[in-house]
Every structure is written in structure tokens, then in C-alpha cells.
Amino acid sequence: MNRRDFLASSTLALARPDVFSTVDRKPVVGLHVWIYSSDKPAYDCFPVLDQVFSDAKYAGIEAVELMEVNLRHDDAVDRIGDSSRKSGVAVIGASYSQPMWDQSKQTEILDDAEKVVERLGKLGGRTLGISVGSTPKKKTPEQFDVQADTLKKIQEICRKNKVVPNLHNHIYEVADDLYDLQNTLQRVPDIALGPDLDWLFQAKVDVLTFLQKFSDKIVYLHLRDHLWTGTRSEALGEGIADWGAVARQLKKNRFAGDITVELAFPPGFKPTRPIRDSLKMSRDVIRQKFGV
């Protein structure tokens, strides 16, 4: 499934079909579960997913992006589907992180990806945000070749399940003049992008230039706000990110993908308000700045 197919997609098995309607297509606004996962064993917020979906509903957020660990539970489809139906909040997709460059783990990764993506597809999820894994030193050409081969095989798994794989970035993928990302794109030129704009900022990559350069490949966005120091703020609109400029660039790009809020607090930070209220504030900023 290519970018055009993604934008026209309305696949949704267990959540609310009207959320992903192709009529008057505009970005769906979601939340990533990291803020509920960061303090959990194995970063797994599966036990509190009812709260996640309920908070999304409260905040006016239409969909939830899971993490792969949530989908490894044997009862994942039933439990997550139930949370989705009760709240009326869709499953938009999942993030997926593995050492794609490691030949010795390729079979294990692909078996796991088959399970995760199949369950995601059953839940109506349509996007898989892939992190390829970092290495202590710069990856070698041979490691990039393995990484590309693994990604191509995951692309095929996703095609079978009507899920769109896209490259999600942290710092390591876009550091050193986009070294990791560029090497990946040279080998897998048809893969879509789902950039995290805050990680771009942390890597000292100009966000607007990145959005312009890769406008034809970007199908998905992760948003988070930050202070000049790089410390993350509690909600969108409380930091220095120029969301108006981002929105104007996306309009120039004719962007019609989806947008996800991924809050992340510094270690030891004690929130000054309930997470659901920070999500609601973030949703209001997206409504005001992006018009969705």
C-alpha cells in the first residue's frame, strides 16, 4: 500500500468506522500510549488500556496508537477491541521497534512482526511506525543491507494486513545529516515516513526543512512540545514549538495523513495536572493551529 492508498484507506474492523471516513478526508488526531507506558514494567500499559481509551475520549482524541508489546498478549484483540468499542475511540496503529540490522535476529523479528501486525489489522489499525534500532557505532553497509531486507519483508506482512509501515525516528536515525535514514531510503525508497518532530528538534534537524524535503513520503506525524533546553513540556502549546509554522508547511505540502500526540515527561517529573487534561490541552492546540 503506497502513500496514495494510505490516504484513501478507511479500513477499520473493530472501532468506529466513521473516524476513518474518506469523505472530506482530514487528518485523524490520535494519542500514543508512551505516557502511560513509560513507568510500567516492559513499558506495557496493557492493564490500563481502558483508562487510555477513556482519556482519549475525554480529550476529544479520535484514535489510539499502541506499542507492539500491547499486541503480544494472547487476548490482545479481544481486550483492546473491547476498550475501543466502549469508548468509541479507534485503534489507529502501533509503534514497532526492533534491531532490524541484526541478521541473527531477523527470523525472530519477522515472526513477531507477523503476529503483531495481524492482530493490529484485526483491530482496524492502519499504520505501523517502525524504529529500526540503534548501534553503538555507525551502521556498516552490510548492516544497512540486512536492515533493508528486514524492512522489505515487514512491508509485505503489512500489505497482507492492509497496514502502512512508516519509518518513525528518534535521534539516531536523523543524526549526522540523516545518516541512518538516508541509507535506509537508498535501499528501501518506497517506504513512507512518520517523523517525530520533537526528536528532529532534539537532533538539531530543522523541522520545516525536513517536512518540505520529504513532503511526498510523510503519511504520519508525532507531535510533542519542548523548552529551549530540550526538556519536554506537559502539553502542546506550553513549549517553544511553532505549530503555526508547522501547520502552514503541511498545508503547502497538501498533507492529508494523520497526527498523533505523544507526550513524554522528564525522568522524575511529577505532572501538575491529570494526563487527560494535558491531552485535552494538546488537542485544543491542534484544533486551533491545524484546523482539525
HELIX and SHEET records of a PDB file:
HELIX    1   1 ARG A    3  ALA A    8  1                                   6    
HELIX    2   2 PRO A   17  PHE A   20  5                                   4    
HELIX    3   3 TRP A   34  SER A   37  1                                   4    
HELIX    4   4 PRO A   41  TYR A   43  5                                   3    
HELIX    5   5 PHE A   46  VAL A   48  5                                   3    
HELIX    6   6 LEU A   49  ALA A   59  1                                  11    
HELIX    7   7 GLU A   68  ARG A   72  5                                   5    
HELIX    8   8 ALA A   76  SER A   87  1                                  12    
HELIX    9   9 GLN A  103  LYS A  105  5                                   3    
HELIX   10  10 GLN A  106  LYS A  122  1                                  17    
HELIX   11  11 PRO A  141  LYS A  160  1                                  20    
HELIX   12  12 ALA A  175  ARG A  187  1                                  13    
HELIX   13  13 LEU A  197  GLN A  202  1                                   6    
HELIX   14  14 VAL A  207  LYS A  213  1                                   7    
HELIX   15  15 TRP A  243  ASN A  253  1                                  11    
HELIX   16  16 ILE A  275  PHE A  290  1                                  16    
SHEET    1   A 8 ALA A 192  LEU A 193  0                                        
SHEET    2   A 8 VAL A 164  LEU A 167  1                                        
SHEET    3   A 8 THR A 127  SER A 131  1                                        
SHEET    4   A 8 ALA A  90  SER A  97  1                                        
SHEET    5   A 8 ALA A  63  MET A  67  1                                        
SHEET    6   A 8 VAL A  29  HIS A  32  1                                        
SHEET    7   A 8 ASP A 258  VAL A 261  1                                        
SHEET    8   A 8 TYR A 220  LEU A 223  1                                        
END                                                                             
